[in-house]
Amino acid sequence: STQKNNNTSTRINSLHLHLRSRQPVISFLHLLPLALDFDYSTLSMDDPYEPDLISDLPLSIMESILTLLPIRDAVKTSILSSKWRYRWASIQQLVFNDRCVDNEKPNCQSDLANFITHCLLLHNAPIHKFKLCTTQLQRCPDIDQWILFLSRRDIKELFVELYGEEEWFRAPASLFSCSKLTHLELSRCELDPPSSLKGFSFLRVLSLQQVSAAPEVIENLIANSPLLEKLSLSYFDSLELSISAPNLKILYLDGEFREINLVNAPLLVDITVALY
């Protein structure tokens, strides 16, 4: 154990050299797993004046490191020093998946839901991107609360991809209150917006994969997103649709479509159709 910690300490000390290189962020990411798993109680305190380079990193580099890390590891950086504690809570991109928890545990579903809830509650800055990609939370009622929370944080990019054999996720009404959305991707969900839906004024990318919704719902969603530039519709059955999107440039269709009418798409330059 002592030999292992000595070797780890030597490799962590090599951070002194790496931080002077042209790629400090990448070098630090290579060493970070060692820093997170290291037993700090074995370190010698003989030289209290030795600089703490991990804590003295510029804020911009700390933020870059946290953005590149999986959220599970970003949260762990709180143990590095007081300056790193809860620094992750200000990152603006949150990506959650099955690797956030130990999938071999019998209660991994509740562990994942609790982890996401705690991350959101501790977060103290705007959230520009939120991505949830999992096979475990199709029936999780917490998703409604997460989306409601995000709607109040000026979310710009939202990805909800729930896979598995369970029943599809039903998108909550709060989804349509995310007025600042520029990018929306939904998979395996039921879409039934309120009658008062006014669309998304800033939406530029819309992707719907295996989404259950009436044709008029999809048409209204597209027509009321005036800045929409990219539209992807996948795994639809017998869908008949009229598309009115004056800024649409890219259209991707994959599935069984009875009829697609391009009513108003003067800027369309790229269309891909995969029928079955």
C-alpha positions in Angstrom: 0.0 0.0 0.0 2.9 2.4 0.9 4.7 1.5 -2.3 1.5 2.1 -4.3 0.9 5.5 -2.7 4.6 6.5 -3.2 4.3 5.7 -6.9 1.0 7.5 -7.2 2.5 10.5 -5.3 5.4 10.6 -7.8 3.0 10.6 -10.8 0.8 13.3 -9.2 3.9 15.4 -8.6 4.7 15.2 -12.3 1.7 17.5 -12.7 4.2 20.3 -11.9 5.8 19.7 -15.2 2.7 19.0 -17.2 1.1 22.3 -16.1 3.9 24.2 -17.8 3.2 22.5 -21.1 1.0 23.7 -23.9 -1.7 21.2 -23.0 -2.3 21.5 -19.3 -6.0 20.5 -19.5 -5.3 17.2 -21.3 -2.3 16.4 -19.1 -4.3 17.0 -15.9 -7.2 14.8 -17.2 -4.7 11.9 -17.5 -3.6 12.3 -13.9 -7.0 13.2 -12.4 -8.1 9.6 -11.7 -5.0 9.1 -9.7 -5.7 12.3 -7.7 -9.3 11.3 -7.0 -8.3 7.8 -5.7 -5.2 8.8 -3.8 -5.0 8.4 0.0 -4.1 12.0 1.0 -3.6 10.9 4.6 -0.3 9.3 3.6 1.2 12.6 2.2 4.0 14.2 4.2 3.4 17.6 5.7 7.2 18.4 6.1 7.1 21.2 3.7 4.0 23.4 4.4 5.2 26.0 1.9 5.2 23.7 -1.1 2.8 25.2 -3.7 -0.6 23.6 -4.2 -0.7 23.6 -8.0 -4.0 21.8 -8.2 -5.7 24.6 -6.2 -3.8 27.3 -7.9 -5.0 26.4 -11.4 -6.6 29.4 -13.3 -10.4 29.4 -13.1 -10.7 29.0 -16.8 -8.6 25.8 -16.8 -10.6 24.4 -13.9 -13.8 25.0 -15.8 -12.4 23.4 -18.9 -11.4 20.3 -17.0 -14.8 20.0 -15.3 -16.6 20.4 -18.7 -14.6 17.6 -20.2 -15.1 15.2 -17.3 -18.1 12.9 -17.0 -20.4 14.3 -14.4 -19.7 11.5 -12.0 -16.0 12.4 -12.0 -16.6 16.1 -12.0 -18.6 15.8 -8.7 -15.6 13.9 -7.2 -13.3 16.8 -7.8 -14.7 18.4 -4.7 -12.3 16.3 -2.6 -9.2 17.8 -4.3 -9.2 21.0 -2.2 -11.4 23.7 -0.8 -11.1 25.7 -4.1 -12.4 22.7 -6.0 -15.3 22.0 -3.6 -18.6 22.4 -5.5 -16.8 24.1 -8.3 -18.5 21.5 -10.6 -21.9 23.0 -9.5 -21.3 25.9 -11.9 -20.7 24.0 -15.1 -23.3 24.7 -17.8 -23.4 21.3 -19.4 -24.8 18.3 -17.6 -24.8 14.8 -19.2 -26.3 11.9 -17.3 -26.2 8.2 -18.4 -26.2 4.7 -16.9 -22.4 5.0 -16.1 -23.2 7.6 -13.4 -23.9 4.8 -11.0 -22.9 1.2 -10.4 -25.3 -0.8 -12.6 -24.6 -4.0 -10.8 -26.4 -2.9 -7.7 -30.0 -3.9 -7.3 -31.2 -0.3 -6.6 -29.2 1.3 -9.4 -32.4 3.0 -10.8 -33.1 4.9 -7.6 -29.3 5.6 -7.2 -29.3 7.2 -10.7 -32.4 9.2 -10.0 -31.1 10.4 -6.6 -27.7 11.3 -8.1 -29.4 13.5 -10.8 -31.7 15.1 -8.3 -28.8 16.0 -5.9 -26.7 17.4 -8.8 -29.6 19.7 -9.8 -30.3 20.8 -6.3 -26.6 21.7 -5.7 -26.2 23.4 -9.0 -25.9 27.2 -8.7 -25.5 28.5 -12.3 -27.5 28.6 -15.5 -27.7 25.2 -17.3 -27.3 25.5 -21.0 -27.2 21.8 -21.9 -28.9 18.9 -20.2 -28.7 15.4 -21.6 -30.3 12.3 -20.1 -29.6 9.0 -21.9 -30.5 5.9 -20.0 -32.2 2.5 -20.1 -33.4 2.7 -16.5 -35.7 5.6 -15.9 -38.7 5.1 -18.3 -41.1 5.2 -15.3 -39.3 7.6 -13.1 -41.6 10.4 -11.9 -38.7 12.6 -11.0 -38.1 13.4 -14.7 -41.1 15.8 -14.6 -39.5 17.7 -11.8 -36.1 17.8 -13.5 -37.6 19.4 -16.6 -39.6 21.8 -14.5 -36.4 22.8 -12.8 -34.6 23.2 -16.1 -37.4 25.4 -17.5 -36.5 27.9 -14.8 -32.8 27.8 -15.6 -32.9 29.0 -19.1 -32.1 25.6 -20.6 -31.0 25.9 -24.2 -30.2 22.3 -25.3 -32.3 19.5 -24.0 -31.8 15.8 -24.8 -34.1 13.1 -23.3 -33.3 9.6 -24.6 -35.0 6.9 -22.6 -34.5 3.4 -24.0 -35.7 0.0 -22.9 -38.8 -2.2 -22.9 -40.9 -0.2 -20.5 -43.7 2.2 -21.4 -42.8 5.4 -23.1 -42.1 8.5 -21.1 -44.8 11.2 -21.3 -43.4 14.7 -21.8 -44.6 17.0 -19.1 -46.2 20.4 -19.8 -43.2 22.1 -18.3 -41.2 21.0 -21.3 -43.1 23.6 -23.4 -42.2 26.3 -20.9 -38.5 26.0 -21.9 -38.7 29.2 -23.9 -35.0 29.6 -24.5 -34.5 26.2 -26.2 -32.3 26.2 -29.3 -31.9 22.4 -29.5 -34.4 19.7 -28.6 -34.0 15.9 -29.0 -36.6 13.5 -27.7 -36.7 9.7 -28.0 -39.3 7.2 -27.1 -41.8 9.6 -25.5 -45.4 10.7 -25.8 -45.9 14.3 -26.9 -49.1 16.0 -26.0 -48.5 19.8 -25.6 -51.1 22.1 -24.0 -53.5 23.9 -26.4 -51.8 27.2 -25.5 -48.5 26.1 -27.0 -46.8 29.0 -28.8 -43.8 27.0 -30.0 -40.1 27.7 -29.4 -39.0 31.1 -30.6 -35.3 30.3 -30.6 -35.4 26.6 -31.6 -32.9 25.8 -34.4 -32.6 22.0 -34.2 -35.5 19.5 -33.5 -35.1 15.7 -33.5 -38.0 13.4 -32.7 -37.2 9.7 -32.6 -40.0 7.1 -31.9 -42.2 9.9 -30.6 -46.0 9.3 -30.2 -47.8 12.5 -31.2 -50.7 13.5 -33.4 -49.7 14.9 -36.9 -51.2 18.3 -36.1 -49.0 18.4 -32.9 -45.8 18.0 -34.9 -47.0 20.4 -37.6 -47.8 23.1 -35.0 -44.5 22.5 -33.2 -42.6 23.0 -36.5 -44.7 25.9 -37.7 -44.3 27.8 -34.4 -40.6 27.4 -34.3 -39.7 30.2 -36.8 -35.9 29.8 -36.6 -35.9 26.0 -37.1 -33.0 25.0 -39.4 -32.6 21.3 -38.9 -35.5 18.8 -38.5 -35.1 15.0 -38.0 -38.1 12.6 -37.7 -37.3 9.0 -37.1 -39.2 5.7 -36.6 -42.7 7.1 -37.4 -45.5 4.9 -38.8 -47.9 6.0 -41.5 -47.3 9.7 -40.8 -48.9 12.3 -43.0 -47.3 15.7 -42.5 -47.3 19.2 -43.9 -44.1 21.1 -43.1 -44.0 24.9 -42.9 -40.5 26.1 -41.9 -39.2 29.2 -43.7 -35.7 28.8 -42.3 -35.4 25.0 -42.6 -32.1 23.9 -44.3 -31.7 20.2 -43.4 -34.5 17.6 -43.3 -34.0 14.0 -42.3 -36.9 11.5 -42.5 -36.6 7.8 -41.4 -39.7 5.6 -41.2 -43.0 5.0 -42.8 -44.6 8.2 -44.1 -47.8 8.3 -46.1 -47.2 11.8 -47.3 -44.9 14.7 -46.7 -45.9 18.1 -48.0 -43.3 20.9 -48.0 -45.7 23.8 -47.8 -43.1 26.5 -47.0 -39.4 25.5 -47.0 -37.6 27.9 -49.4 -34.2 27.5 -47.8 -34.1 23.7 -47.8 -30.8 22.4 -49.3 -30.3 19.0 -47.8 -32.9 16.3 -47.5 -32.4 12.6 -46.6 -35.2 10.1 -46.8 -35.0 6.5 -45.5 -38.4 4.7 -46.0 -39.4 1.2 -44.9 
